[in-house]
Amino acid sequence: MSRHLFILLFSIILTACQDGSKNKETTSEKEPVKPSTKQSEASEKKSDINEPNGGLYLPDGFSARVVVDSVGPSRHIAVNDNGDIYVKLRKPEGTHGNLALRDTTGDGKADIIKTFGDYPNDGTFATEMRIHNGYLYFSSEQIVYRQKLTPGKLIPESKPEVILIDQFPKRWHNSKSLAFDKKGNMYVTFSAPTNACENFNAEGQVKGMKPCPGLEVLGSIWKFDENRTNQIQQDGEMYAIGIRSMVAFSWNNKDNSLYGVQHGRDYLHNHAPQYYSKWHQAVLPAEEFMKIEQGDDFGWPYTYYDHFKNKRLVAPEYGGDGSMEDDKYKKPLMGLPAHWAPNDLLFYKGDLFPSRYRNGAFIAFHGSMNRAPYPQAGYIVAFIPFKEGKPTGEWEVFADGFAKVDTIVSMPDAKYRPMGLAEGKDGSLYISESKQGKIWRIGFNGDPKQFGEAQLQKMEERKSAAHLRTPDKIKDDLSTK
């Protein structure tokens, strides 16, 4: 693609995004500093630092320890083989956007905490933190960096290298998540700044632009050389398309394939109330768990996935009515509950946990913001078992209790929002949350041979909670209470 065409397409889609913002048809991951309700204010006052498992609910046999209580708003994390933890902070400006933690006493709690990062912070969608081939890779909103890790040293001694530069202005959904294969390639998410590539200048019902201009630029996955510096998007290769927004993103070494979980679209009722109720808008569409292969097209913005019908349907902006199927595009491996905001994906490789967890997928669900008038939902770490290299089609509650309330009226009511996942060398699972920067370390001290359906059933029963169940159309409508 020529640079002039590249800029033209980007300008068109950015203009559409700006027009859409005038109609207030956007979603936000910005988190207010103060809770908005008395319920959440009360939850903030209650400390969980001394609660069993750091306040989390886990399957019997698992345990959690709080590594650090609060390092500030943050995104993804990485854990080195020696146990050092690296955190990507959500700092919109200044420098020192990275954080390093070390436990020198062996009690499982970080006692050395240092910020670092000789680069400019450029926004709160700065997300990634990964360790790969001896380097610490991390991303601001606009740039992917790396630093060589020095054995025995907590803070990298080298200067940050610029691996990839996003030359275009900051926009919505500007997170850059990374994945690495075994052949020297780095995969980067370029998410779309719009909901459904809307044409807000059209009269009447909201309509989408077809073809969606710039779809190959934003709304896609790109592949780059992981060792080449100062690349721009045109230096890479478009790998897959039709993916609206993706933060949970990982390479699966078991089958040498790329996987991700898409943030589904919003506003089905707002855009087409003749076909979709407010309940439909709350429970549709699915967050899509995808196996992403070169050349794939997952159909955004023209379609969405309905996990109740297990069908890819035509979006209302493109003539859909909630029943019209479109099978031209690739389907996900499975659909997950709507608006739960999957923000990290980890394939478990260790042997500390019972064997059923090995090679399965953990997903950190950040939690919804836009299910009103029904309760907000998600706010858990889920697990998807794999059998013979494929997901079983069922998801499990692995870690719950982050929100500290059951009925979450609005996002600020939730005390914590699960955000990042990392695996330690010993097989322990680290979980971070984005609001205060709390980090938990999950271990297993039960008998793996005795672990089974009884322990899983206990967590399955948690799905009846308001923040996990499919809401009842009438009983769970909070506007009537």
Secondary structure, 3 states (H helix, E strand, C coil): CCHHHHHHHHHHHHHHHHHHHHCCCCCCCCCCCCCCCHHHHHHHHCCCCCCHHHHCECCCCEEEEEEECCCCCEEEEEECCCCCEEEEECCCCCCCCEEEEECCCCCCCCCEEEEECCCCCCCCCCCCEEEECCEEEEECCCEEEEEECCCCCCCCCCCCEEEEECCCCCCCCCCCCEEECCCCEEEEEECCCCCCCEECCCCCCCEECCCCCCCCCCCEEEEEECCCCCEEHHHCEEEEECCCCEEEEEEECCCCEEEEEECCCCCHHHHCCCCCCHHHHHHCCCEEEEEECCCCECCCCCEEEECCCCEEEECHHHCCCCCCECCCCCCCCEEECCCCCEEEEEECCCCCCCHHHCCCEEEEECCCCCCCCCCECCCCEEEECEECCEECCCCEEEEECCCCCCCECCHHHCCCCEEEEEECCCCCEEEEECCCCCEEEEEECCCHHHCCHHHHHHHHHHHHCCCCCCCCCCCCCHHHC
